[in-house]
Amino acid sequence: MRHVAHNLADARLRLERLSRQVGDTAPLQLAFGTLHLRGGDLKAAETAFKRALALDPKSSAAYSGLGLSAGLRTISRPLMRT
């Protein structure tokens, strides 16, 4: 698990460096969203996918990522008893 965390941190640094070089793009936000999903940060993933949609409103990948992150947030909540 430690190896995975290290790879995610390395990937994030690379994406941040690339973002500084090329600017904010939909493909980069998709990559950030995917990275956040893999790291379990569903709120950050949702934010990145929303940003990707703002940059490219026709991005089916961004809609898919947004749906996935929202779905995972829903099922990860504790069940409420009535």
Secondary structure by P-SEA (a helix, b strand, c coil): caaaaaaaaaaaaaaaaaaaaccccaaaaaaaaaaaaaacaaaaaaaaaaaaaaaccccaaaaaaaaaaaaaaaaacccccc
